[in-house]
Amino acid sequence: MTGKRLLLGILAACLAVPVSAGSAERPRLLERLREARAERMQEKASGATTQALRVGGLEREYLLLDDSRGKAPAPLVIVLHGGGGNPQTMIPRWEAQASRAGLVIAAPKGVGRNTRMGTWNAGGCCGEAQSRGVDDVAFVAAVIDDVAKRTPIDPRSIYVTGFSNGGMLTHRVAAALGNRIAAAAVVSGALFGNEASPRASVPMLIMHGEQDPVVGFNGGMSSTRFVARSQALPFEPARYAVDFWRKANGCRQPAAISRQPGVTIERSNCKGNADVVFYDLPQGGHSWPGTDGDGPIDATGVIWDFFKTHTR
């Protein structure tokens, strides 16, 4: 099925689902609609190539978009898709920014029951990757090494960001690879209360909508049934994640709070420039603000503005 036919088919399915079924089916269909739209955008994209490597006995893949234009060494941004997604859902969110800033983008592919819908083992979620105990932190580390062999990257400017299940893995990667990661950003992700202490301080940006029906702002088991079935542990609240990184980064002063339409921003200045920034979106749902046509901010632009002020 072509991307256009897939997009139209999912849109028709979304419209056909009755309101009474919304809590169970509509979020899943809407997420697939976003994925199909991203895949349509990727069909028109140029320059992203598929790379393969073997990690932990598994054949793994990632998409590589090199927009460094010979300006070496370039920053590397690892972008992790949401559960049930794939690299094509992340590349379109970063193409324009990569072109403007001369970035190298690597979009790893999760493990799933089919090639189009991958998941990540984030310790308490999700799906196939979690149930099989896949070492996705090792995979991300291997991706960094593999990219460095293919194109000159700045080892002091390696960043990781992720959405939803990819955001959950971003927390784990930042904690485990803090000696390599210059900064990290989580959109609609969560911790589980079983995380290890970070190896090093890592500047962290967290962005979460209070109306998120998939990864609840206040934690617990997901109110979206197919996500709850993929959880091994309940989500911790967004505030828990903020406090976790404030403690890890030695943030002793109260956060500075500012407000703009549709968002409250908390900035904690911490030791060694390892600041923690929290974007609380009162009306935000489960989306990547801006690119998905949702939210008062452009998540990609905000994240890159945060990343570029930090080096390892």
C-alpha positions in Angstrom: 0.0 0.0 0.0 1.4 3.4 -0.9 1.8 6.1 1.8 -1.1 8.1 0.4 -3.5 5.1 0.4 -2.3 4.2 3.9 -2.9 7.7 5.1 -6.4 7.8 3.6 -7.3 4.4 5.0 -6.2 5.3 8.6 -8.0 8.6 8.4 -11.2 6.9 7.3 -10.8 4.4 10.2 -10.3 7.3 12.7 -13.5 9.0 11.5 -15.4 5.8 11.7 -14.6 5.1 15.3 -17.5 6.3 17.5 -16.9 8.8 20.3 -17.9 6.1 22.9 -14.9 4.1 21.8 -12.5 7.0 22.0 -10.6 5.9 25.2 -9.8 2.5 23.7 -9.3 3.0 20.0 -9.1 6.6 18.9 -5.7 7.4 20.4 -4.2 4.3 18.7 -5.7 5.3 15.3 -4.7 8.9 15.7 -1.1 7.8 16.4 -1.1 5.7 13.3 -2.4 8.7 11.4 0.5 10.7 12.6 2.9 7.9 11.6 1.4 7.6 8.2 1.7 11.4 7.7 5.3 11.2 8.8 5.9 8.4 6.4 4.4 10.4 3.5 6.8 13.2 4.4 9.7 10.8 4.4 8.8 9.5 0.9 9.6 13.1 -0.3 12.7 13.4 1.8 16.2 12.9 0.4 19.5 12.1 2.0 18.4 9.7 4.8 20.1 6.3 4.4 19.4 3.0 6.2 22.4 1.6 8.2 22.6 -1.8 9.7 24.6 -3.2 12.6 24.5 -6.2 14.9 24.1 -5.6 18.6 23.4 -8.2 21.3 22.8 -10.9 18.8 20.2 -8.9 16.9 20.3 -7.3 13.5 19.4 -3.6 14.1 18.9 -0.6 11.8 18.9 3.2 12.0 18.3 6.0 9.6 21.2 8.4 9.1 20.6 12.0 7.8 23.9 13.9 7.4 23.3 17.6 6.9 26.7 18.6 8.1 27.6 19.8 4.6 31.3 19.2 5.2 31.4 21.3 8.3 33.3 18.9 10.5 33.0 17.9 13.2 29.2 18.2 13.4 26.8 17.8 16.3 25.0 14.4 16.4 21.4 14.2 17.5 20.0 10.7 18.3 16.1 10.8 17.9 14.0 7.9 19.3 10.6 7.2 18.0 7.5 6.4 20.1 6.2 2.9 20.8 4.6 1.4 17.7 6.5 3.9 15.5 9.6 3.7 13.4 12.5 6.0 12.3 10.4 7.6 9.6 8.2 9.2 12.2 11.1 11.1 13.6 13.2 12.2 10.6 10.5 14.6 9.3 10.5 16.3 12.7 14.2 17.1 12.4 14.9 17.6 8.7 14.4 21.4 8.6 16.4 22.0 11.8 19.2 19.7 10.6 19.4 21.6 7.4 19.5 25.0 9.1 22.1 24.0 11.8 24.2 21.5 9.9 23.3 18.5 12.1 23.8 14.8 11.8 20.6 13.0 12.7 20.5 9.3 13.6 17.1 7.7 14.1 17.4 4.1 15.5 14.7 1.5 14.9 12.9 -0.3 17.7 12.0 -4.0 18.0 8.5 -5.1 17.2 6.4 -7.9 15.9 6.6 -6.3 12.4 9.1 -4.0 10.6 6.8 -0.9 10.8 6.0 -0.8 14.5 9.0 -0.8 16.9 9.2 -0.5 20.7 12.0 0.2 23.2 12.9 -1.5 26.4 12.8 1.3 28.9 12.7 -0.8 32.0 9.0 -0.7 32.7 7.6 -0.5 29.1 7.1 -1.3 26.3 5.9 -4.3 24.3 8.1 -6.6 22.4 11.4 -4.9 23.3 10.6 -4.9 27.1 9.2 -8.5 27.2 12.3 -9.8 25.4 14.8 -7.8 27.5 16.4 -6.1 24.6 19.4 -4.0 25.5 18.5 -0.8 23.8 21.0 1.3 25.7 23.7 -0.8 24.2 22.1 -0.3 20.8 22.1 3.5 21.1 25.8 3.4 22.2 26.6 1.3 19.1 24.7 3.7 16.9 26.9 6.6 18.2 30.0 4.5 17.4 28.8 3.5 14.0 27.9 7.1 13.0 31.3 8.3 14.1 32.9 5.8 11.7 30.8 7.1 8.8 31.0 10.9 9.2 33.0 13.3 11.4 31.0 14.2 14.5 31.9 16.3 17.5 32.3 13.9 20.5 31.5 16.9 22.8 28.1 17.5 21.1 26.2 14.3 21.1 22.6 14.6 22.1 19.6 12.3 22.6 15.9 13.0 22.4 12.8 10.8 22.2 9.0 10.8 22.1 6.8 8.7 24.4 8.4 5.2 24.7 11.4 6.8 23.0 11.4 9.4 25.7 11.4 6.7 28.3 14.5 5.2 26.7 16.1 8.7 26.5 16.0 8.8 30.3 17.8 5.5 30.5 20.4 6.4 27.9 21.1 9.7 29.6 21.6 7.9 32.9 23.8 5.2 31.5 25.8 7.2 28.9 26.1 10.4 30.7 29.9 10.4 30.1 29.1 10.7 26.3 25.8 12.6 26.1 26.0 16.4 26.2 22.3 16.9 26.9 18.9 15.1 26.6 15.3 15.9 26.0 12.2 13.9 26.7 8.8 14.6 25.1 5.8 12.8 26.7 8.0 10.1 28.3 8.2 8.8 31.9 10.4 7.1 34.5 9.3 4.0 36.5 11.0 4.4 39.9 13.4 1.6 39.2 16.1 3.7 37.5 19.8 3.5 38.3 21.6 6.6 39.5 23.1 8.5 36.5 26.8 8.0 35.8 27.2 11.8 35.3 25.2 15.0 35.4 23.3 15.5 32.1 21.4 18.7 31.2 17.8 17.6 30.8 14.7 19.1 29.1 11.3 17.5 29.9 8.2 18.4 28.0 4.8 16.9 28.9 1.1 17.8 28.3 -1.3 17.6 31.3 -4.0 16.2 29.0 -1.9 13.3 27.8 -4.1 10.2 27.6 -1.3 7.8 26.8 1.5 8.6 29.2 -0.4 10.3 32.0 1.0 13.5 33.4 0.2 12.3 36.9 1.6 8.8 36.3 0.0 5.4 36.8 -1.1 2.8 34.3 -2.0 4.3 30.9 -5.6 5.1 30.3 -5.1 3.9 26.8 -5.7 0.2 27.1 -3.3 -1.1 24.4 -0.5 0.9 26.1 -1.4 -0.3 29.6 -1.1 -3.9 28.3 2.5 -3.2 27.2 3.5 -1.8 30.6 5.4 -3.8 33.2 5.3 -1.0 35.7 3.2 2.1 36.2 4.5 5.4 35.0 5.9 7.9 37.5 4.4 11.4 37.3 6.2 14.0 35.1 7.1 15.9 38.3 9.0 12.8 39.5 11.2 12.9 36.4 11.9 16.6 36.9 12.9 16.0 40.6 15.0 12.9 39.7 17.2 15.0 37.3 17.3 18.0 39.6 18.7 15.7 42.4 21.1 14.0 40.0 22.4 17.3 38.6 22.8 18.9 42.0 20.1 21.6 41.5 19.9 23.3 44.9 18.2 26.5 44.1 14.4 26.8 43.5 13.4 26.7 39.8 12.8 30.0 38.0 9.2 30.0 36.7 8.0 31.8 33.6 4.8 31.7 31.6 3.8 32.2 28.1 0.5 31.4 26.3 -0.2 27.6 26.7 3.0 26.7 28.6 4.7 27.1 32.0 8.5 26.8 32.0 10.6 25.9 35.0 14.3 26.4 34.7 16.7 25.0 37.3 20.3 26.2 37.2 22.5 23.4 38.4 26.1 22.6 39.0 28.4 22.4 35.9 25.7 24.0 33.6 23.7 20.7 33.9 20.4 22.6 34.1 17.0 21.0 34.1 14.1 22.6 32.2 10.5 21.6 32.4 7.9 22.6 29.9 4.4 22.0 31.4 1.7 22.3 28.8 -1.7 22.5 30.5 -3.7 21.7 27.4 -1.1 19.5 25.8 -1.9 15.9 24.7 0.3 13.1 23.5 2.1 14.7 20.7 5.4 16.3 19.5 4.3 20.0 19.8 4.6 22.0 16.7 5.4 19.4 14.0 2.2 17.5 14.7 0.2 20.7 14.4 -0.5 20.6 18.2 0.7 22.9 21.0 1.9 26.4 21.6 5.6 25.7 20.9 7.8 24.1 18.3 9.3 21.2 20.3 12.2 20.6 17.8 13.2 24.3 17.8 13.0 24.4 21.6 15.0 21.3 22.0 17.8 22.3 19.6 18.0 25.7 21.3 18.6 23.8 24.6 21.1 21.4 23.1 23.3 23.9 21.4 24.1 25.7 24.7 25.6 22.5 26.1 28.7 20.5 25.3 30.2 17.6 27.2 
